[in-house]
Amino acid sequence: MTYDRIRLLWPDHLGLARGKYLPIRSAHKGTAHCASAFGLGYDRSMTDAPGSFLMQGLRDVIATFDPDTVKPGWEDHATGVAVAHLDYEGEPYPYSARYALQKAILDWESLGYVPKVGLEFEAYVMQQSNDESEHNPKGSWCRWSTPRSMVYGTGPGTDPDGLIDDIMRTADVSGFKIESINAEYDEAQFELTLEYDDALAAADDGFLFRLLAREMALKHGLDMTFLGKPFPGVSGSGLHVNFSLLNESGDGDNALISDTETTLLSELGLSCLAGLCRHHLGMTALCCPTINAYRRLGPGQLNGYWANWGFEHRGAGNRIPDVSGGPGTRIENRLADGSANVHLAVATVLQGARLGVLNGYDCPDPMTEDGFDHVNTHVHSARTLKDALDDLAADGALQEAVGVEVCSNFLVNKHREWDRYIKATGEHIEGDAATAWELQEYLMYH
């Protein structure tokens, strides 16, 4: 396919898609971006975060791409889209989430395994309100009116404007491998699932697909939000990271499959679960990076709140969806929400699991309780971003594994975000209703 320009995009520290349009004649050279973007808040305030070089002249990073990874764009037929790799002074820029994922992949490969990843997104479609009310002023964004919607719904009852049809078909033309799309639990909520792929390709596709879906919604006069808890009284939206590990040597079999008849998971799989449970608290901030994310996390909400695991158990923080012992054996981490930086969330899950293998942690027993009134652990995610940041700061092993640089940048930026929230609201406001500050801060970006 012939393009006259490349839309070159990369995930920043907030998971947002930054980039440039480059003419095809010079796109192969790459392009410079100011690294101080890694100190920007949603409100465009600037923080002297590690790697931002704010007080050292606002230096550049260089974005380049692999021509073999260019996808057909969804804006028009003459625009190709690619995810950029960032370098600084000829070396990988270590504050980049994409670099953190590349590191995680190499770390697993050094142990003889190739990580495969599949991503499940949940999101709400929104429309602008035509009514004037206390909670939804005229012109504000509210849930799309789809009163015929139902769980696992399809067709005009859940998609009266054909938005989901357009997303699915456009994604296919652009080279994204959709596994399924369906209505989720609450009205105007959808689940959008991508097929398994190599970890980096899966994260790149997830990063781009999320943008495609939102931009298609805008073309329909609607919007789509992947924010964890944009609306009170209805279910939150998660980002489930599914992964398996293939043996790098031999025939590339799924290494999570047990080779005995007495267990459903291999020792490797159990060690991965042990690591995910042990580092659950430290992982939470990286997977749930906004103030709003903690309105979704809580007991009995079928999300990743608990530091546990279970076979076919949606109430556990980590789920084994396929108990047949076949090639589909995988671990589904249910912690992240849709505001997460996709690359950083995948890197965090892979590294949390790897630490269980490296350190020989004992795997706790699977949860067999109902998950609502009874659970098998008292360990759970923090209830605020501030407390989750403290948990990450206390988990030196996880920071080292994910990347000290990317974690240090994250901690500084997110503490600043928390401070702005407290300054605006006076104190942390409990409950599942997003504050006006959160909606102003996040809704247009996530």
C-alpha positions in Angstrom: 0.0 0.0 0.0 1.3 3.5 -0.9 1.1 6.3 1.7 2.0 9.9 1.4 2.5 10.4 5.2 3.1 8.4 8.4 1.3 9.2 11.6 4.0 8.3 14.1 2.7 7.8 17.6 4.2 6.8 21.0 2.8 6.3 24.5 3.8 9.0 27.0 4.0 8.6 30.7 0.2 9.0 31.0 -0.5 6.4 28.3 -1.6 9.1 25.9 -0.8 9.0 22.1 1.7 11.7 21.3 3.4 12.0 17.9 3.7 13.8 14.6 2.6 13.4 10.9 5.6 12.8 8.8 5.8 13.1 5.0 6.6 9.7 3.5 9.8 11.1 1.7 11.5 11.7 5.1 9.6 9.6 7.6 12.4 7.0 7.6 14.7 9.5 9.3 12.5 9.7 12.4 11.8 12.9 14.2 12.6 14.7 17.4 10.2 15.3 20.3 10.8 17.4 23.5 11.4 14.9 26.4 9.8 17.4 28.7 6.5 16.0 27.5 7.3 13.3 30.1 6.8 16.0 32.8 3.4 17.2 31.5 0.2 16.8 33.5 -3.2 16.5 32.0 -3.7 20.2 32.7 -0.4 21.0 30.8 1.3 21.9 34.0 5.0 20.9 33.9 6.9 19.0 36.5 10.7 18.5 36.8 10.2 14.7 36.7 13.1 12.4 36.1 13.8 12.1 32.4 11.9 15.3 31.5 15.1 17.4 31.4 12.9 20.4 32.3 15.7 22.2 34.1 18.4 21.0 31.6 17.2 22.8 28.5 14.2 20.7 27.6 16.1 18.2 25.5 14.9 16.0 22.7 14.3 12.3 22.3 14.2 10.8 18.8 11.3 8.8 17.5 11.9 6.1 14.9 9.9 3.2 13.6 10.2 -0.2 11.9 8.8 0.1 8.4 7.5 -3.5 8.6 5.2 -2.5 11.4 3.3 0.3 9.6 -0.5 -0.2 9.5 -3.1 1.3 7.2 -4.4 4.3 8.9 -8.1 4.8 9.7 -8.2 8.5 8.8 -7.7 8.0 5.1 -6.1 5.5 2.7 -3.0 7.7 2.2 -2.0 7.7 5.9 0.0 4.9 7.5 0.3 4.5 11.3 3.2 3.3 13.3 4.3 3.1 16.9 7.6 4.8 17.6 10.6 3.7 19.6 12.2 6.5 21.6 16.0 7.0 21.8 18.0 9.5 23.7 21.6 10.2 22.7 21.7 7.0 20.6 20.4 4.7 23.4 16.9 3.6 24.3 15.1 6.2 26.4 14.6 4.4 29.7 11.7 6.5 30.9 9.6 5.1 28.1 6.9 2.6 28.9 7.5 0.9 25.6 11.1 0.4 26.5 10.0 -1.1 29.9 8.0 -3.7 28.0 10.9 -4.5 25.7 13.0 -5.0 28.8 10.3 -7.3 30.3 10.3 -9.4 27.1 14.1 -9.7 27.1 14.1 -10.6 30.8 11.7 -13.5 30.1 13.7 -14.6 27.0 16.8 -14.8 29.2 14.9 -17.4 31.1 14.0 -19.3 27.9 10.4 -18.1 27.5 8.6 -16.0 25.0 5.6 -14.1 26.4 2.4 -14.0 24.5 -0.3 -11.4 25.4 -4.0 -10.9 24.7 -5.9 -7.7 25.8 -9.5 -7.2 26.8 -10.7 -3.6 27.0 -14.0 -2.4 28.5 -15.4 1.0 27.7 -18.5 3.2 27.7 -19.9 5.0 24.7 -21.0 8.6 25.5 -23.3 11.2 24.0 -23.7 14.8 24.8 -26.6 15.5 27.2 -29.6 17.3 25.8 -31.1 17.7 29.3 -30.3 20.2 32.0 -29.8 18.6 35.4 -27.7 19.0 38.5 -25.5 16.1 37.6 -25.5 16.4 33.8 -25.5 20.0 32.6 -26.7 20.4 29.0 -23.8 19.6 26.6 -21.9 17.4 29.1 -21.0 13.8 28.3 -23.3 11.1 29.6 -23.8 7.4 28.8 -25.1 6.6 25.3 -28.8 5.9 25.4 -29.2 2.2 24.4 -32.2 1.0 26.5 -32.3 -2.3 24.6 -28.7 -3.2 25.6 -28.0 -6.3 27.6 -25.0 -8.4 28.6 -23.6 -10.1 25.6 -25.9 -8.0 23.4 -25.2 -7.5 19.7 -27.0 -5.8 16.8 -29.0 -2.5 16.6 -30.4 -2.9 20.2 -26.9 -2.3 21.6 -25.4 -0.4 18.6 -28.2 1.8 17.2 -25.9 4.0 15.3 -23.6 1.3 13.8 -20.6 2.6 15.7 -19.4 -0.8 16.9 -19.9 -2.1 13.3 -17.6 0.7 12.0 -15.0 0.1 14.7 -14.8 -3.6 14.0 -14.6 -3.3 10.2 -12.2 -0.4 10.3 -10.0 -2.2 12.7 -9.9 -5.2 10.4 -8.9 -3.0 7.4 -6.2 -1.4 9.5 -4.7 -4.8 10.4 -6.0 -5.2 14.0 -7.0 -8.7 14.9 -10.3 -8.5 16.7 -11.3 -11.6 18.6 -14.7 -10.3 19.7 -16.8 -7.2 20.5 -20.0 -7.3 22.5 -22.1 -5.3 24.9 -20.9 -5.5 28.5 -22.8 -5.5 31.8 -24.3 -2.0 31.8 -26.0 0.1 29.2 -23.6 1.7 26.7 -20.7 -0.4 28.0 -18.8 -2.7 25.6 -16.0 -5.3 25.8 -13.5 -5.2 23.0 -11.0 -8.1 22.8 -7.9 -8.4 20.7 -6.3 -11.7 19.7 -3.1 -13.1 21.2 0.2 -11.9 19.8 3.8 -11.4 20.8 3.8 -9.1 23.8 5.2 -6.0 22.1 2.9 -6.3 19.0 -0.1 -6.9 21.3 0.6 -3.8 23.4 1.3 -1.7 20.2 -2.0 -2.9 18.7 -3.9 -2.3 22.0 -2.4 1.3 22.2 -3.4 2.1 18.7 -6.8 0.3 18.7 -7.9 2.2 21.8 -7.2 5.4 19.9 -9.0 4.1 16.7 -12.1 3.3 18.7 -12.3 6.7 20.3 -11.7 8.5 17.0 -14.3 6.4 15.2 -16.8 7.4 18.0 -16.0 11.1 17.5 -16.8 10.7 13.8 -20.3 9.5 14.8 -20.8 12.5 17.1 -20.2 10.3 20.1 -17.2 9.5 22.3 -15.9 6.5 24.0 -14.2 6.4 27.4 -11.9 3.7 28.8 -11.8 5.5 32.2 -12.1 3.1 35.1 -15.2 4.6 36.8 -16.7 7.5 34.8 -20.3 6.9 36.0 -21.6 6.1 39.6 -23.9 3.2 40.3 -22.8 1.2 37.3 -19.9 -1.2 36.7 -16.4 0.0 36.1 -14.2 -0.7 33.1 -11.1 -2.8 33.2 -8.2 -3.8 31.1 -7.5 -7.5 31.5 -4.0 -8.6 30.6 -3.9 -12.3 29.5 -0.6 -13.9 29.1 1.1 -17.2 28.4 4.7 -18.2 28.0 6.1 -20.3 25.2 9.2 -22.4 25.5 11.8 -20.7 23.4 13.7 -23.9 22.7 12.1 -27.0 21.4 8.7 -26.9 19.8 7.5 -23.6 21.4 4.8 -25.3 23.6 2.8 -23.4 26.1 5.0 -23.6 29.3 2.1 -22.9 31.6 0.6 -26.3 30.8 1.2 -29.0 33.5 3.0 -32.2 32.3 1.3 -34.2 35.1 -2.3 -35.4 35.5 -2.5 -34.3 39.1 -2.1 -30.5 38.5 -3.7 -28.1 36.0 -0.8 -25.6 35.9 2.9 -26.2 35.6 5.3 -25.1 38.3 6.2 -22.2 36.1 2.5 -21.1 36.1 2.2 -21.4 39.8 5.4 -19.4 40.3 4.0 -16.7 38.1 0.8 -16.6 40.2 2.9 -16.4 43.3 4.7 -13.4 42.0 1.5 -11.6 40.9 0.0 -12.1 44.4 3.2 -11.1 46.2 3.7 -7.9 44.2 0.0 -7.1 43.8 0.2 -4.0 46.0 3.2 -2.5 44.2 1.6 -3.3 40.8 -1.6 -1.4 41.6 -0.5 2.2 40.9 1.2 1.2 37.6 -2.0 -0.6 36.5 -4.5 1.9 38.0 -2.8 5.2 37.5 -5.6 7.8 38.1 -7.5 9.1 41.1 -10.6 7.8 39.4 -9.3 4.2 39.1 -9.9 3.7 42.8 -13.6 4.3 42.5 -13.7 1.1 40.5 -11.5 -1.1 42.8 -13.3 -2.6 45.7 -14.6 -5.8 47.2 -17.3 -7.7 45.4 -16.9 -5.8 42.1 -15.4 -8.6 40.0 -12.2 -6.7 39.4 -8.5 -7.1 40.4 -8.9 -5.8 44.0 -7.8 -9.0 45.7 -4.2 -10.3 45.8 -5.2 -13.9 44.9 -6.0 -16.2 42.1 -8.6 -18.8 41.1 -9.6 -21.3 38.4 -12.5 -19.9 36.4 -13.1 -17.3 39.1 -13.9 -13.7 38.1 -13.8 -12.6 41.7 -10.1 -13.3 41.9 -7.4 -10.8 41.1 -5.8 -13.4 38.7 -8.0 -15.9 36.8 -7.2 -19.1 35.0 -9.9 -18.9 32.3 -9.2 -22.2 30.5 -9.0 -25.2 32.8 -8.9 -27.8 30.0 -5.1 -28.0 30.2 -4.9 -27.3 26.5 -3.0 -24.7 24.4 -5.3 -21.9 25.6 -4.0 -22.1 29.1 -3.2 -18.6 30.3 -3.2 -16.2 33.3 -5.7 -13.3 33.2 -4.6 -10.4 35.4 -7.7 -8.3 36.1 -6.1 -5.4 38.0 -5.7 -2.7 35.4 -8.3 -0.3 34.1 -8.6 1.4 30.8 -6.8 4.5 31.8 -3.6 2.5 32.2 -0.6 2.9 29.9 -1.0 -0.3 27.9 2.7 -0.9 27.5 3.4 -0.2 31.2 0.5 -2.4 32.4 1.7 -5.4 30.3 5.3 -4.8 31.5 4.2 -4.7 35.1 2.2 -7.9 34.9 5.0 -9.8 33.1 7.6 -8.6 35.6 5.4 -9.3 38.6 5.0 -12.9 37.4 8.7 -13.2 36.6 9.7 -12.2 40.1 7.7 -15.2 41.4 9.9 -17.4 39.2 13.2 -15.8 40.1 12.5 -15.7 43.8 10.8 -19.1 44.3 7.8 -17.6 46.1 5.3 -20.1 47.4 2.0 -20.0 45.5 -1.0 -19.5 47.7 -4.0 -21.8 47.3 -6.6 -20.8 44.7 -9.7 -19.0 45.8 -12.8 -21.3 46.0 -14.9 -19.0 48.1 -17.8 -17.0 46.5 -15.7 -13.8 46.1 -18.5 -11.6 47.4 -19.0 -12.3 51.1 -16.0 -14.6 51.5 -12.5 -14.4 50.1 -9.3 -16.3 50.9 -7.0 -13.3 51.6 -7.0 -10.1 53.5 -4.5 -8.5 51.0 -6.0 -6.1 48.5 -5.2 -3.0 46.5 -5.0 0.4 48.0 -8.2 2.5 48.0 -6.6 5.7 46.8 -3.9 6.6 44.3 -1.8 8.2 47.1 -1.7 4.9 49.1 -1.0 2.9 45.9 2.0 5.2 45.1 3.3 4.5 48.6 3.0 0.7 48.0 4.9 1.1 44.7 7.6 3.1 46.4 8.0 0.4 49.0 8.4 -2.4 46.4 12.0 -2.0 45.3 12.1 -5.4 43.6 9.2 -4.5 41.4 10.6 -1.1 40.5 14.0 -2.7 39.6 12.2 -5.2 37.4 9.9 -2.8 35.6 12.6 -0.1 35.4 13.8 2.3 38.0 13.7 5.2 35.6 10.2 4.7 34.4 9.0 4.1 37.9 10.7 7.2 39.2 9.1 9.4 36.5 5.8 7.8 37.3 6.0 8.4 41.0 6.9 12.1 40.7 4.2 12.9 38.1 1.5 11.0 39.9 2.3 12.6 43.3 1.9 16.0 41.6 -1.4 14.8 40.1 -2.6 13.8 43.6 -1.5 17.2 45.0 -3.5 19.1 42.4 -6.5 16.9 43.1 -6.3 17.6 46.9 -5.8 21.3 46.3 -8.9 21.5 44.1 -11.2 19.4 46.3 -9.8 20.1 49.8 -9.7 16.4 50.7 -10.1 13.0 49.1 -13.8 12.4 48.4 -15.0 8.8 49.1 -17.5 6.9 47.1 -17.9 5.7 43.5 -19.0 9.0 42.0 -16.3 10.8 40.0 -15.7 14.4 41.1 -16.0 17.3 38.7 -12.2 17.6 38.9 -11.8 14.0 37.7 -14.1 14.4 34.8 -12.4 17.6 33.8 -8.9 16.0 34.2 -9.4 12.6 32.6 -12.6 12.2 30.5 -11.4 13.8 27.3 -8.1 11.9 27.4 -9.2 8.4 28.5 
